[in-house]
Structure formats: structure tokens, C-alpha cells
Amino acid sequence: MPKPTWNEKMRDPEPLPNFLIVSGNGRDSGKTGFITRLIRQTAQQQKITAIKVSPHLHPGSNPNGLLLKTDHYILAKEIIKGNRKDSARMLEAGAHEVYYIEATDEHLPEAFETFRKLIPVKGPVVCESGGLRDIINPSLFIMINRNDGRPDKKGFVQRLPLADLLIVFNGHDYDLHAERIRFDGSSWKYQNE
């Protein structure tokens, strides 16, 4: 049986309105900085969960807070603040809990399904991932583009039509501020004014 194309996989992703996904155009595109701003403002009102997805398997990876390690993916809970890891920055910003998923796009559906069985997340969730948008439909999918002249990544271009918001990062700030995004108790909303 032939492997489904990217467009076929995207046909019917599961709706998860309490999820907000942030994806970017490669490394240093401002994803984690934007997420930490969202976490800081949301955590003042309610508990927020953050998830960092790494689409690359790192040989010998044994993160602190390891929940499960298979041949295809790693699930972990971030337990240490104050280091330079994206998940630690999310915890430091005020997330109630932060989880780390390390899985290639091919194994992300299995990893995410296992994660949801182990950790039944309630309330607002913010995720840093491009590949997760292929398997779930969040209430907001935000894509961040850097304006530094580097060529666009293939996954960024493919997912661009799915973006609810496209934000430009100039290396220091964003053309849309996180304060305009709120969780209303059941889903994420962007406020125009």
C-alpha cells in the first residue's frame, strides 16, 4: 500500500481547540520567545501546559524527567528551570507543566497518541511544533517567519496555507504581540483590536 501524501494526511486532523501550535521557519525564528510571552500572560489567569516537539532524534538523548523512551521517540517532563533548553525556558516563563517529545514526523502520531494516554492534558496548551499540525487541528496555528533572507524551509512553505496567523520576527521583536492572543476557557482567540 502506498504511503499517504502530505495532503492526504492533512485531510482530517483531529480538532483540539484547547491547543495552540506555534511553528517557525527554522532555527532562531523566534518560536520559543513568542511562546514564553504567551505563557507569561496566560499563567497569570490560569494553569497552562506547554509542549516542545523536536523533529530530530538525538542519539544518546536521556532528558531529565524521562517518561518513556522507545526506538522511535522520547517523552519527558521538563523538571529543571534555568538552562537554555526551550522546554526549560517555557517552565521558567510560568507554565504549570512542560513536556518534551522527541520524534521524527513519521513517528510523531504514535508518540503524541502515547503522550495523550499517559498525560490527559486539560485547559490551555501551547505547543512548539510544525509536525503536530499534521495530526491535530488546534484553535490557532501560528507560523513565525524570520526576515533575515534565509531560504524558506519546505515544511514551512507546505504548512503556510494552514496558518491562522503569520507573524514576522526581526530578531528582536514580532509584528504581532502575544497580548492579542487569549484563551477563553475552551479555545484560543486572536483579538483584532
HELIX and SHEET records of a PDB file:
HELIX    1   1 TRP A    6  LYS A    9  1                                   4    
HELIX    2   2 LYS A   31  ALA A   43  1                                  13    
HELIX    3   3 ASP A   86  ALA A   93  1                                   8    
HELIX    4   4 LEU A  108  LEU A  118  1                                  11    
HELIX    5   5 GLY A  131  ASP A  134  5                                   4    
HELIX    6   6 LYS A  154  ARG A  159  1                                   6    
HELIX    7   7 LEU A  160  LEU A  162  5                                   3    
HELIX    8   8 ALA A  178  ARG A  180  5                                   3    
SHEET    1   A 8 LEU A  66  LYS A  69  0                                        
SHEET    2   A 8 TYR A  73  LYS A  77 -1                                        
SHEET    3   A 8 GLU A  97  ALA A 103 -1                                        
SHEET    4   A 8 THR A  49  SER A  54  1                                        
SHEET    5   A 8 VAL A 125  GLU A 128  1                                        
SHEET    6   A 8 GLU A  14  GLY A  24  1                                        
SHEET    7   A 8 ILE A 136  ARG A 146  1                                        
SHEET    8   A 8 LEU A 165  PHE A 169  1                                        
SHEET    1   B 2 ILE A 181  PHE A 183  0                                        
SHEET    2   B 2 TRP A 188  TYR A 190 -1                                        
END                                                                             
